[in-house]
Amino acid sequence: MNTIKSKKILITNDDGFDSPALLALKEALEPLAEIITVAPTLEKSACGHSLTLTKPLRFVELEPNFYKLDDGTPTDCVFLALHKIYKETKPDLVISGINIGANMGEDITYSGTASGAMEAVLQGVPAIAISQDFSDDLREKEGFDYALAMQSIKQIVQKIFEGTFPLAPRKFLNINIPALAPNDAKGFKVTRTGSRVYTHDADAHINPRGQEYFWIGLVNHQWRESKGLMTDVEAVKSGYISVTPIHLDMTSHNDIEELAQWI
């Protein structure tokens, strides 16, 4: 495919501007379009679709077309980039990631990565969230790279630029990459979101002044079994690249008639 420098892509993430996965995303997309990066100064994992309203935010230009937002969320990054940088012409695509860790099932509601894409489609720009799953042993493996994620996102973006974005407005693609090398992956699989079994555990500690404090961050890896279309969880565990269409209409349409009768 020929270089398409007429296309413009905004990228962001929730792991921070210096994340190696963000830099891998930038590297993968640079042959395809003009890339502008606006990412949080600090890690904003699990910040959800949060917009900063109680303090001012500042762009810090680190190099041409590469900014950190001090100190913003992924939603802030997309919102302000569209306001400040893309004043006249919106980007053709917003891509949020590559997240270090999967964003599947209801975890999407917590995800800053997914929320970057969510903000883009709210603003009328097609968007993709992409996340890299990790197995426990892979976390400790030196030399692991994002080759499969880079290859996958490049394929998806090329397909979009050669045709059209596959979803209607106010919908985005949520992509999860298995912890595999490119030659070991089974290809793409269109999926629905899985369902995680959540807990409310947290680590309690006592500080030097005798005050109790908590660390939230324990991950429950249990998922509910389901029937029907393969879930994102099942696909990634089976070695597929999961591609899930996400829409922002959270209405439970199947319950409207029964609820009306109940009211």
Secondary structure, 3 states (H helix, E strand, C coil): CCCCCCCEEEEECCCCCCCHHHHHHHHHHCCCCEEEEEEECCCCCCCCCCCCCCCCCEEEEEECCEEEEECCCHHHHHHHHHHHCCCCCCCCEEEEEEEECCCCHHHHHCCHHHHHHHHHHHCCCCEEEEEECCCHHHHCCCCCCCHHHHHHHHHHHHHHHHCCCCCCCCEEEEEEECCCCHHHCCCEEECECCCECCCCCCEEEECCCCCEEEECCCCCCCECCCCCCCEHHHHHHCCCEEEEEEECCCCCHHHHHHHHHHC
